[in-house]
Every structure is written in structure tokens, then in C-alpha cells.
Amino acid sequence: MLDERRTSGARIGFVPTMGALHEGHLSLVRGAARECGLAVVSIFVNPTQFEPGEDFDRYPRDREGDRRKLGEAGAGLVFLPETETLYPPGSSTFVHVERLSRLLCGATREGHFRGVATVVWKLLEIVSPHVAYFGAKDAQQVVVIRRMVRDLFGPWEIRSLPTVREKDGLAMSSRNAYLSAEERAAAPALYRALSAARARAEDGERRAERIVAAARGELEKERRIDPEYLTLVSLADLQPVEQAEGDLLLAAAARLGAARLIDNICLRVGAEVEEILP
């Protein structure tokens, strides 16, 4: 089917997911269908990106519900590989993006981005799309995958689309299902913290330490959230900055009950401050 569509000149958009789909995923599917004509979506809970003791076994799974949502969103093809398809017995080859994979989330999840890079490369090779779509909520993932594709001369365009949020600002995530009612009420504090830092930059502050301090001050108001990191880094190499200038990633990760939440805001800082995509 895909070869026929390529021969006819159609563009193929690809959205790799782990299922348990929400509006964030579906916005990527609609974007792929709108921009490329044919949207291919994979659903695969990738074992190699989970660290020992993480939530691989209990990660939300809903294949039938996901298929229904994908049909309504305009997906043209759904790919549901088995583990043995992507990791045949004896598999021992992985893709590892140095430096970028060890920062931010990679500092505490040592093998996470090796698993992400490996499975994304395999899926890109199998589907061979023109464009692959990822959500801006996973900004570090976007940066890692772009570097992988560039360094290994992959022919695919990597696109990011905006984070989709609940009405109270919480970034949509499959892991939000882990939150109790009380934890769910507390969770938007993470985005409020990032927004406070953005406001500080918009007011003219350029010292990274003070911009981040604005976020920390807001987050400390919600005692149930346990921050893992809260930082301002260069979007190009994810290294911390002292002065806010150029394209930056304001990123946070925190524990709340059984959930690990991540969120970010990407900023282009010059004479003015504007929000951008990773």
C-alpha cells in the first residue's frame, strides 16, 4: 500500500506512539493527514526505553479504543508491530545519541533515549515516511531524534507540533491516568511554574538564574509535587545557560504520586520573547 502511494506521488506522514491515545496524539495524526495526505500511526509500547522498575507492565494499553480514535482522526494506516518484529531474538544493535541522551531526563533514566532512538530509527526504516511527527511536550526527544537523523543521514523530515493542554494548563499525557483526583488538581502547578518563568523573561529579565527562580518560587507553592529538575538550557545542545538569549528550552520534570510529569516551554529570546517549537 505504501509503495503504491509513493509511486503515485503521495506524501506519507508518520506518527509513532505507545498508544493510550489522547488529544495530543490525535493532533499529530490530524496534522500528518492535513500536511501529507496519508497519516500512518504506529502503536508499540517499546520495552527498551523503560528503566528497570519503571511502569512498562502497567503502562496504559487500549488497542480497540485507540483504533477507534485513529479512525475518527483520519489515520490511513495503523501499524501494530509485535516485540519480536522490532527486536528479533538475538538483537544486540542499538542507536545511542551521545551527550544529548545523558542530559535532563537522561540524567536519571540512563538507557531511556537509547531505547527511544533505536525504536524510532527502526520504525522510520520500516514505514519510510516523508515526514515524522512528534509532540513538543517531549522536546528533548525531538532534539535527540533530529540529531540522530542528521548524524546518520536519514532522509526523513522531523516535525514537532504544539503541546496540547487541558483547560487548566496540564500537558496531556498517557501517564496522567496515574493521578488521583487530588494529585490531578495539583498537577497544573508545573505549567504555572514554567509560565511564571516565561513571564519573568517577557518582563526583561535575562539572567537565567532569576528566570528559573521565578519558576521554583511558583512550584514551591504546591507541596505535593517533588521536582526532579527545573532548568533553562540551549535548545541546540541542551546545555545550561547563564544568560537568556537565542533559542532556549525551559524544561521541568517532577514526581507526583505514581506519575512522573514532564513539561516545557521553548522560547526565542532577543529584544522580544516569543514561544517557538523545538
Secondary structure, 3 states (H helix, E strand, C coil): CHHHHHHCCCEEEEEEECCCCCHHHHHHHHHHHHHHEEEEEEECCCHHHCCCCCCCCCCCCCHHHHHHHHHHHCCCEEECCCHHHHCCCCCCCCCCCCCHHHCHHHHCCCCHHHHHHHHHHHHHHHHCCCEEEEEHHHHHHHHHHHHHHHHCCCCCEEEEECCCECCCCCECCHHHHHCCHHHHHHCCHHHHHHHHHHHHHHCCCCEHHHHHHHHHHHHCCCCCCEEEEEEEEECCCCCECCECCEEEEEEEEEEECCEEEEEEEEEEECCCEEEECC
